[in-house]
Each structure stands twice: as structure tokens, then as C-alpha cells.
Amino acid sequence: MQVQDDTSKQPTLEFPALTGIADEELSESRQADAEKSKEQADEAEERAEDATEGWLQAVNTAGEIISATWPSARPVWNPGAQERLAAALARCDEAYGWGGVGSLMSHPLLGLALAAFPLAIGTAKAVAAERAKAVVDVEAHEALKPSFAAGDPMAAAAGAQPQGAGAA
């Protein structure tokens, strides 16, 4: 059956039964694409949640170490801040291909940093304590020094007149 299209003046073929089948196939194809997109989005969200959970465990461990070292930092390392940090680390991991928290946690440089951290903190605290002790020792030593500005302390104790350039 040939039908004239008024706008183009070219003959077209139209089969109502085939048009219905094509519309149905197109609808099914769109529905399958939508379902596939939703599945992919759900999988991506699940991977992101898993990655965030792994990073949250690492952040919690870091928070425990820092809070044990500096108890005054506990309010800073609160659960909300740790969750935000973990989510940001998970996004960076995905964007930069770090390989997940497990890959990073097994890296030898991280092991070195974790082993060196307590030593660095302990050394810094020991140096600070030594400096504070040295300041106290110097102040105590200065307080015990006799003052010769008033003349000869031995002569003053014996009641004699001071001798030297300042004696009149």
C-alpha cells in the first residue's frame, strides 16, 4: 500500500501492523536500557559504599592513634568528620585508581610511616621535656649565682668597706 506524504510529496510505505511491532520493540529496548542503567548505577553505588566502609575503618584507626597520642584531638576526630574523610578518600581512590584501602594499607611506605609515627612523637615529646628542664636548670643556676654588683660579698659580710674601683 502506497501513501502520499503531503509534506514531502514522496511516496512512503506504511504497514500498521509492523509499526505497532516496531513501537513495541522500541519500548522494550528502552525499558531494557533503563533497567541496565539502573543496575549499573546500583552496582556503582554499592562499590562506593563498600569503598567508603573500608576507608572508614582506616580513618577510625588513624583517629584512634592520633587521639591516643593527643587526647585533646578527640573532639576533632568525631564520627561525622571521620565519615566525611572516608567518603572523600573513597572518591579519590576511585578517581585516581589507588586500588582500594587494602592495596594502600599493604604498601610498605605506609607500614614505615605507622612504625615511625610513635617514635617521632615520642622523640618530639622527649626533646620538649629536655628543653623545658634545661630552661628550669638555667633559671635555677642564675638565681643561685652571687651578685658582685654591690662589691665584695665577703668584705660586706665582715663589715668592711668594699674595695676596688667603686670604693670612695
KETORTI-642087 format. One record per residue: residue in one letter; x, z, y of N, C-alpha, C in turn. Coordinates in pm, whole numbers, plus 50000, padded with zeros to 5 digits. Atoms other than C-alpha are relative to their C-alpha. Last residue first. Layout:
AXZYXZYXZY ...
This chain:
A499694999349857585495977955605500785012150034 A499844986149956585375967555242500365000550145 G501174995249929583955932555177500155014250051 A500215007649876587265916355089498835005650080 G499995014750009588165942454833499684994250134 Q498775006249951587475979054777499874985049991 P499655012950062584175997254745501264994450063 Q500345011549916584296033354873500364987249925 A498965005149911584506060054610499464988150076 G500244996049864581536079054467501034995050098 A499134988649973582706077054108499845005050142 A500434989250086579736054554017500835012650026 A501274995049945580426032454319499515011749917 A499694992249880584026029354208498735005850059 M499314987950044582956018853861500325009050119 P500944990350053580375994353997500665013049955 D499474995150127582915976654217499065010649945 G498644994450000581075958154494500405004349861 A499944988049916577385952054560501395006250001 A500245003749861577485916254433500115012050093 F498824996449921579095927054110499804996750146 S499965007349874575815927353912501205005050080 P499884991549881576165938153554500124991450126 K498755002049927574805913553296500065009650118 L499044989750035571965928253085501334998750074 A500494987149952569195908053250501005011249974 E499894999749854571155875653208499545013450055 H498574999149968571575882552835500215000950151 A499584986450032567855889352797501475001950035 E500614991049901566955856952980500425014549976 V499315002349873569435837252768499455009450107 D498654994550011568075852552446500774998550131 V500134985549995564455845552548501385006649994 V500394996649863565285809252625499905015150015 A498815001749915567165806052295499695003550145 K499134988650025564195820252105501244999350088 A500654988349939561835794752263500875012449983 R499895001349854564265766852177499385012050071 E498614997449964564575778951819500204999150151 A499794985550013560775780651784501425003750039 A500724993649889560415745051921500195015249995 V499235002749878563105732651681499335006850119 A498784991950007561365749551387500854998150125 K500384986049976557985734751486501235009050000 A500394998849859559465699851517499635014350034 T498785000549921561185703651180499705001650148 G499284987550019557975714851014501285000650082 I500754989649928556075685651164500725013449989 A499885002649856558715660451055499305010950080 L498634997049960558965675550707500194998150150 P499824985549993555195676250666501415004050043 F500824993549896554975639450767500185015150004 A499204996049884557895626750557499215007950103 A498974990450041556105626050221500785005350120 L500664987650043552965610250368501025010549957 A500564993249882555035584550559499355013249961 L498894994649922557085575750250499485007850121 G499494988650075553955571750041501165006750073 L500974989449976552525549350312500435012649925 L499764994649866555725528950303499005010950035 P498914990249995555465525649924500265005750140 H498835006149937552025508849937501115010550014 S498925000850099549605524449687501274993850059 M499604986650042547275536449962501134999649898 L499224993749894547175501750118500535013749956 S498775007649983546105484949799500905006450104 G499164997650118543575511849722501344992950011 V499314987349981542205510550077500935003049883 G500744987750031541345474250039500865012350015 G500124998050144543415442650018499325012949961 W499064989650044544685441950374499945002349850 G499635001550139542935408950432501025010049951 Y498575002750011542965408950811500504999349856 A499535010549908539235405750879501464996149975 E500645012750033538045425050574500564988650086 D499565003550134540535453350620499434986449961 C498645005449985539825453950992500544995249865 R500145013049934536105458250919501374993450019 A500585009250099536865485850666499834986150061 L498935003750092539175503350916499494990049896 A499105009049927536415502651178501144995449910 A500705012849985533915517250930500884989950073 A500045006550131536395544650832499314986350009 L498655004850029537075553351198500034992449867 R499755011449911533355555751273501384993949973 E500815011250048532805577650966500224987650086 Q499375005250122535725600451064499234988049946 A498795007349960534385604451416500694993949879 G500415012249930530945613851283501204991450041 P500525010350092532395638151027499594987050070 N501344996750049534485657351285499484988649913 W500165007050128538235651951324498655003749936 V499805014249974538255662051690499734991849875 P501195005649934536725696151617500124984950027 R501185001050088539445702651357498774994650072 A500485013850008542335694351594498744998549915 S500765003049877542905730951695499464985749998 P501384995350010543875737951334499174996950125 W500444995949867546975716151378498555004549993 T498804999149918548805711651048499685005450139 A499194989250056545815719450829501265002150084 S500654987249967543595698651056500775011949944 I499814997449857546035669251036499395013450039 I498564997849975546225670350658500225003850146 E499634987150060542465674750618501475003350028 G500574989349917541745646550863500365013849947 A499164999249879544125623350675499515011350091 T498724994350042542305631350350500925001550121 N500234985750025538945625150516501295007049960 V500084993649868540245591950652499775015149984 A498644999749944541305581050302500015007150135 Q499224990550080537915590650155501425001250055 L500434986649960536165572950442500755010649920 W499264996349880538245541750375499615013950046 G498594998150036536895540050022500845004450118 E499934987650077533325545650144501445002949958 T500094988949906533765518850410500115013349927 A498734999349928534965494050150500005011750096 D498994995250094531985501749926501365001550070 E500284985850025529575498450220501045005949905 A499634992749878531195465550325499785014949982 R498534999749996531015452249968500485007950121 E499574990650105527315462049953501525001249997 E500304986549952526655444950287500455010649899 A499034997149894528415413350168499785014150054 E498694997950065526405413749845501065003650104 D500074987150069523145418250038501335003349933 A499964989749896524085389750275499965013949936 Q498644999749946524915367349979500155010850107 E499134994150103521645376249809501435001150050 K500304985750004519735369550133500875007049896 S499424994049879521445335850174499785014950002 K498555000050020520625326749813500705006450120 E499714989550098516995337049863501515001149977 A500234987249934516775316150181500335011649906 D498914997949905518365286250009499875013450070 A498814996950080515925289649716501215002550091 Q500174986450051512995291449961501225004249918 R499814990849888514235260750147499885014549954 S498585000449966514595241749819500315009650114 E499284992450103511135252349707501495000750030 S500354985949982509655240650038500735008849899 L499314995549880511475207350014499755014850026 E498574999050035510295202549657500815005350119 E499874988550090506685209949762501465002349962 D500194987949920506905186250057500185012649916 A498804998449916508365159249834499905012550085 I498944995450090505565164249578501285002350081 G500314986250039502925161949851501085005849911 T499754991949881504525130549994499745014749969 L498564997749992504635115249647500365008750121 A499634991450112500875119649601501495003350006 P500404986149979500115105849948500425009249886 F500664996450124502125074149895499645014750011 E500434986150004503085058150224499235002149870 L500754997250122505105026850266499625014750000 T499494988750078506125016450612499135001649878 P500814995650114505684983550806500685011649927 Q499355004050123507394981551141499175005149884 K500465013450039505434981451468500754994749878 S498815008250024507425011551579499664985749964 T498934997749903504735032151748501174990849979 D500325004949868501635018851570501165001350097 D499774988849910503045023251222499834994850141 Q499315003249876501474996451005500125012650084 V500704995049883500605007250655500834996550122 Q499215001249879501474989950332499155004450118 M500835000049885500005000050000500895000050124 
